[in-house]
Amino acid sequence: MPAALFLLMLFSALCSLGHAMSRDEKQKLRTQVVEMFDHAYQNYMDHAYPADELMPLTCRGRVRGLEPSRGDVDDALGKFSLTLIDTLDTLVLLNKTAEFEAAVRRVLSDVRLDNDIVVSVFETNIRVLGGLLGGHSMAVMLKEEGQHMRWYQDELLHMAKDLGLRLLPAFNTSSGLPYPRVNLKYGVRGPETRTGTETDTCTACAGTIILEFAALSRFTGDPVFEAHARRALDFLWEKRQRNSNLVGTTINIHSGEWVRRDSGVGAGIDSYYEYLLKAYVLLGDDQFLQRFNIHYASIMKYISQPPLLLDVHIHKPLLPARTWMDSLLAFFPGLQVLKGDIRPAIETHEMLYQVTKKHNFLPEAFTTDFRVHWAQHPLRPEFAESTYFLYKATGDPYYLEAGRTIMDNLNRFARVPCGFAAMKDVRTGSHEDRMDSFFLAEMFKYLFLLFADTEDLRFNVEDYIFTTEAHLLPLSLSTALHASSVPPNRTIPQSEQELDDSNFDWTCPNTRLLFPDPAFPRNLREPIRSAVDKSCPRPAPYREPGMGAPPLRAQDFMANNPEHLELLRRMGVSLIHLKDGRVQLVQHATQAVSPVAAEDGVRFMQEMMELSSQQQKEQLPPRAIQMVSHPFFGRVVLTAGPAQFGTDLSKSATGVRGFVTLAEPYTGCSEITNGEYVQGHIALLQRGQCMFAEKARHIQKAGAIGGIVVDDNEGSSSDTAPLFQMAGDGRSTDDITLPLLFLFHKEGNILLEALKEYREVEVLLSDKARDRAAIFKGADVREAEDDCRSEAAAPASSVPIGQAAESESETAESESETAESESEAAESESEAAESESEDRDPGPVQKEDVRPTEAEAPGADSGEEEERRGDADAAGQSADELLADWRDDLEAFRQMERDEL
């Protein structure tokens, strides 16, 4: 299984615990944050202003059109001094009021918003409109104090309204979802706009508008902005997948169809969820909280696999969409703090912290076993954001140390003479000539607040809410223009009127009451600490000669061995069988019989992690089991998991073809007793009680030409479970020369039922489904089917199926007309799945078949006559239903492949 799923629950104190940080230490770090901010901000002003962003390696400004295009990233640049506007309220928070006043004057005198340039609606809203509104909020606050900004007459607010009006044309769609881009001068219509032809937008792009637009409406008294933002949110809510209550990543702005159906809490969706909860906090509208809570329940049910957050498909939420995570999801623990769900926030944050310590920064994407997937790091602030909120919620000085780590890594690896440079590759430490505006807008806010005491701030941040860009909007807006902010003709959908209010929490938690035990956060973190890396390895404990047996090694472990299970117990390790058939190892060092046994348990868990990681190096695509005998004739194709040993079917032009026979014993864990039937056939085996390689060796010794292992986990299916790969037993498997494939329970039952019904079932084991004409060696498929039906109707058969054969023959012509297309669809499905698994981690790799079997294996002859179907049309219909399901899966796999590309 993936190494990440062996959650190493290590409740022993492997590392030194955090200690309370003194006021002097916090002041020193706070001063260092200000110095780092000055280094970034002053270099922008000296070398880049009035350009949008600083290029810190070449010490110049990035001006769109003068530098090589970076694609969509450049859509944030609009020749409006982006970094300066994005930094306005940061200056006030860091007590730089004089610099703030000078910056506001520069914005008012130098910045133009009517440029003939196409910009991202999303980025311009959160960075520029949000920056202007945050700056206005700070200017009003300072003016009311009477010492600064006494000349201010809402000029920033006037600029914000001007920009809001320039963004409004993007919302002129039938759905209310905005176009992803808009021309600041010409809007979205007409050839001069150079935009308006897009059809898709991301969920976050359309759903991260409400805070800025509602604030603009309530500051100005013009409800049009809030009305448009609410309409977009209403449409997204209506288009959620009703069974899973999840939303996809990309949506068609005209039809509302989901273009990308993968769902997570990272890139493309992240701030949609954030703004639903924060809109409730800022605006006081219960409906936003209702929607957020419904989404959140589904997130925790399907996406959250503590400490991981893995994307799924909205229509099949039990089917993973990818096996890696992107760094943008690092904001989610902070949102969970606002929600009041602290436990998973602590767990996910700890996982992210360990990844940060392993790679110095969060890679832009990383796999479930915490390897680098995308190596860039553009100095994103989301991890610092969650660190701050968790410190606010827990008061645990551990998070102050995490903040110190962030600062140290920035200074050690990202600091350059002209600012801070994004990391091009966290593995090599190479830089990119880039310092995004959000680095100044967010990173230094959260770091300063992390180390600040109440007396260090000139205003109470609890009176404000942070936007997704960390701009400050006053909570007093909740009472402004409330009656006219919602269109009078707006109606609440019936589905929302019927919601049970008892399902929702209506108030935000008082974090002071959440943690009477200061050790609570530490107890949640420690089990995860070593899951990412051996952060503080310790030498093996001294073991006196002759004192006890040597410790159990991971490569020798057998889960059905009572002695091994007892050794695990003594080491404080327990074995948990998950519902999907995977195995989770959990260690509580305090439950070990001795400190030495606890150390053995730690080493065993680390070995198991390394062994699982090694087994994932060779990732194989799915295989196909094609039923080629009567009445299937190649139409039924079962998706099978491969083995990392035996015949490589991808190198076989013809595959392996033969009749299926149940092995005795059915588990295949001892010498095969019905060898005369298994010889020359494909043996059918049940999962459990021994290694997969052991099963393969037994049937190979009996003369089998191939093997199929059927999962004994009732209800498992390739529809909902990730691809299953069978690994060896830790020893050489070169002696295994036959192919061995794995079927989940649902697909295995199809084969077993066919075997009971027709006694003789011939299958083709191959890397993908074959064309039916190729299977029958160029013979006319319809003729072959008719011949087989005539033979099936002969009295020689021990089963009275003559009537069934006639019915089948009557439908053969219509079925054979579509056989070619169906076969092509099946082949395309297999190719799509193969490409998918090559691009992505194909899922769990099982070292061994570790789960004991309770169900008795069905014998080759049960002695009881099954009730036969009335006619073969039922079998044909069953095949058609299967093919319909597989077409749906094929489309899902194709979509997954497109999404990945």
Secondary structure, DSSP 8 states (H G I E B T S, - for coil): --GGGS-----S--S-------HHHHHHHHHHHHHHHHHHHHHHHHHTTTSSEEETTTTEEE-TTTS---GGGGGG--SS-HHHHHHHHHHHHTT-HHHHHHHHHHHHHH--S--S-EEEHHHIIIIIIHHHHHHHHHHHHHHHHTSS-TT--SHHHHHHHHHHHHHGGGG-SSSS---SEEETTTBTSSGGGS-----EEEHHHHHS-HHHHHHHHHHHT-THHHHHHHHHHHHHHHTSBTTTTB--SEEETTT--EEE-EE-SSTTTHHHHHHHHHHHHHH--HHHHHHHHHHHHHIIIIIEETTEE--EESSSTTSBS-SEEEGGGGGHHHHHHHHT-HHHHHHHHHHHHHHHHHHSS--SEEETT--EEE--B----HHHHHHHHHHHHH--THHHHHHHHHHHHIIIIIEETTEE-EEEETTTTEEES-B-HHIIIIIHHHHHHHH--GGG-SS-GGGEEE-TT--EEEGGGGGSSTTTSS-TT----HHHHT--GGGS--S---GGGT-SSTTHHHHHHHHHHHHH--SS--------TTSS-----GGG--TT-HHHHHHHHHTTEEEEE-TTS-EEEEE-GGGSSSHHHHHHHHHHHHHHHHHHHHHTSS----EEEEE-STTTTT-EEEEEB-BSSS--GGG-SS-EEEEEEE-SSTT--S--S-HHHHTTSEEEEE--SS-HHHHHHHHHHTT-SEEEEE--STT--TTTS---EE---SS--TT--S-EEEE-HHHHHHHHHHHHHHS--EEEEESS---HHHHTTT--HHHHHHHHHHHHTSTTSSS--HHHHHHHHHHHHHHHHTHHHHHHHHHHHHHHHHHHHHHS----EESS------S----S--SS-----S-HHHHHHHHHHHHHHHHHHHHHHHHHHHHH-
